[in-house]
Amino acid sequence: MERLRSSEEFETLRQHLFSTIRPEIPMVVIPAGTCGQASGAEKLIRTAQREILAKKLQEKVFLRITGCHGFCEMEPSVLIEPYRTFYPELDADGMQRIIHALADGKMVEDLLYFDPSTGEKIEKQDDIPFFRHQSRLLLAKNEKVDPLNIYDYIKNGGYLAFSNVLKNIRPEAVIDEVKRSGLRGRGGAGFPTGMKWKFLADAENKNGKYIVCNADEGDPGAYMDRSLLEGNPHSIIEGMLIGAYATGTDSGVIYVRSEYPLAIKHLTVALKQARHTGLLGTDILGSGFGFDISIVKGAGAFVCGEETALMRSIEGRMGEPRQRPPFPVEKGIYGKPTLINNVETWANIPVIMTNGAEKYTGTGSINSGTKIFSLVGKIKNTGLVEVPMGTPIRKVLYEIGGGQADSTGIKAVQTGGPSGGCIPSSLFEMPISYESFAEAGSIIGSGGMIVMDENTCMIDVAKYFMNFLKDESCGKCFTCRKGTQRMHELLEDISSGKGTMEHLKLMEELAIVMKDTAMCGLGQTAPNPVLSTLKYFKDEYIAHIENKRCPAGVCKALIRFSINENCTGCGACARICPENVIMGEKKERHVIDSDRCSRCGACRSVCKFEAIDVI
C-alpha cells in the first residue's frame, strides 16, 4: 500500500479503483459475519473458491466475502450481483450448483427464497418482504465491501466524504451540517450529535482532546454495532476522522467488547490499512491535520456502556460511573475534553456529509435518519432491521419480521435492552422515536427489540432483566445496588406464589426512588422493566398474587401439567420426561403424577396433539 500524500492522489486512486469495476461479471457475495460463520458460511466460501479455481472460472465468476447482511434467520446465504439473486440457507452442494450455473449464465431456481406465508418464489433480494420494507442507509453497504480490503471501501465511495471535508469545508461548517441533519446519538439517550460536537470544539485544552467510539454493546439480544464493525469498519473510522477534524481532536479510541473477536480483528486490520494508506496518522493527505485511533478492549461489564464508567475503564481503572458535571466534554479521559458517540452514530456521519443534511432529515418522519434494530425472539424473521425514524412498531414486527413465529399471538415487545420497557401489542401503532418510547415507559437504547408471545410471563421477564441488572450494577451507588437486588427479591416472591399486594406497592415506590436518586443512567433506567410491566400487565401480577396462578404457564411454583382428551397415547411425552412421571398404556390417554413432576415442560414441547394443558 502506497501512502497518499494529498487529496489529489486520493482522487486519482479512487478513480483508478472505480475503473476496475466489471459489472458484467457475476459476483458471488457471501455474508460471513458472526451469524453467518456460526451457520456454516465458511463451508460455502471454501466450496466457492475450490470450484472457481478447479473450473478455471476466475474471469467468469467473482467472489466477495462480506459481513452480515441482516437476514440472520436465513444464514448461510448468498447474494449474486448485479442480478440481486438471493439464495437462503445453503449447504456446500447448493453452493457448488450455483457456481456451475453462473458459469453458464443461469440460476438454480429450486434454491431461491420461498415466502413462507404465500409460498411464492422470490428471485431478487430486494423483493423479499424482510428487505423490501426497510431503508438501509448503513446495512446495505455491508453487501458492497470486503471489510478486510480498504481499496474495496474506497472503490465504493469510502473516505470520499472525509477527503472533501478536509479539502473544501471548514470545521465549523461540518458541525453546522451535522446539526442541520438532526442526527441524535444512536446509543440510547438520543442527545443531538451536532450540539455535542460543538461543545467539544469550543472546549480549550492545550494537552489535546479525545473522541471515543462506544462499541461496548452489552444488551442481551443486541448485535447491531457488532455487525457494523465486522462488516464495514472503515465507515466508523471515516466518521471519527470527520468528527476529529470538526472538533480539533488528535486522539481517538474505539472501546469494544472483548467478546467480539471478529469485530476486533476487522477493526485492527482496517486501522492498520488506514495508517499505511495515509488516512490516519500525521499530516493526513498533506493537510497538516493529524489524527490516530487506538483500540481498547472492555472486559464485559455492562456498566461500562455508561460514558463516565467507560472513560475510567479506558484509563485502566475500575469501570464505575461518576457524578456529572463536569461532563466528559469538559473533563474526560485523563482530564482532557472527551466526546463519546456509539458505532451507529459514527457510521451515519459519512452518509450525512455525502448526501447532505437536507436529504438526511427527509429520511425519517419524526426524528432524522434511520435506526437499526436487532429483531429477535418469538418472530418469524429474526435479524437486523434498519427503518426510518417514525416507522410504526407494527410495520417492523409484521411487514418486516413476518409476525409471530407460531399460532400464538404477539403479546409485547421489549426495547432498549435490560433497562428498557415492555411495550404491549395495543401500542404497536406507535411510531419509533425517542419521545414516543419514553412516553410509553421504555427507551430506544442501542436498538434491541425482543418479541414476546402469549406464552411469555411478564413477571418472569421483569425478573430476568432485574437479575441481570443487579449483577451488572457496579455497586457504587446504594440506591441502584440495593434497589435492583430488592426488586428482584420481590419479583422472586411473586413468581413463587409468596407475593402480596404490598409487594406491588413496595416495588413501585422503590422504582420511583431509584429513578430519582440513582447516579448514572443504568440505575435511573433499571426500574423500567418493572414499571412498564406493572403499567401494562398488572392483571398478570394480580393472577400470581391472588389466584396463585401463572397465566402463561411459566412460573414453576404456580403451575402443573395435565393431559387432556386429545392424547393419542403415542408415548412421546413419557419418553422425554426426565422424572419418569408420565404413565399410561400405548394408544391410551396418559396421566402425569403431579406430586413428582418437576414442571420442566419437556412433555408439552414434544406433544403434537395439544394434549398437555398448563393449569
Summary of the structure (lengths in Angstrom):
residues: 615
radius of gyration: 26.5
end to end distance: 68.6
largest distance: 85.5
contacts: 2181
relative contact order: 0.09
helix: 45%
strand: 15%
